[in-house]
Amino acid sequence: MMSVMSAIGYDAMAVGNHEYEFGLNVLNKARSEARFPWLSANTYKKETGETYFQPFIVKQVNGVRIALSG
């Protein structure tokens, strides 16, 4: 799935509950195969309180600055 999403040019992906269904090992493997960022503004590392994923990215599209958030 990540290969296809990368090949067609995904800019980012918002992480949802279904990404966790097969466990963290599968989630982290899929994430490592993606050539785009995974976004989530409300997923934190329990130990440190840091965000586990980037909360957002800002891109320039046809001269317009846009934000993508997860």
N, C-alpha and C positions, 0 to 999 in steps of 0.2 A: 504494500500500500504506500509506504513512504517513497519508494522508488518512482511510482507512478505520479504521486503528488509532486515530487521534486521535478520530474521530467516535464510536467505540464506547467510548471512555473508558479506554484503556490508561493505567496509572499510570507505567509504565516499560518498558524493553526491555533485555534483556541482549544485548550484542554477541557474536556468534560468528564462526567462520571464514567462513561463507557471506556475511556482509556485505562481505567484502573481495574477492569473486570478480570484480566488475566494475570494480575500481580505486578509488582514493581519491577521485577527483572525483565518482563516482556515490555513494559512501558519504557524502561530506560534503553532497551535494545532498539525499539522502534524510534525513539527520540534520537539516538546516535546515528541512525540511518537517514534521517531527514536532512535535507539541505536548505531548510528554512527554520525559523525559530518557532518554538512552541510557546504560547502565551497563556498566562493565568495570573490575574491580579490578586487572587485570594488562596493561593497554595503556598504554604510556608514550611520550612525545615523546623521540625519540632525542637531540635537541640538549640538552634541559634535564633529562630524567629525570622531569618532571612527568607526572601521569596525563593521558591524552588524553580520557578520559571520566570522569564522576563514578563513583567506585567503589560508592557506595550512596546510598540515600535513606531517610529515616525518615518514616513517615506515621502519622497517628492514624486508626484505622478502628473505628467504633462504640465509642469510648472506650478502645481498646487500641492501644498504640504498637507498631508493627511496622517492621522494616527489610527493605528489598529490596536485594539485592546482585547484581552482575553479575560 
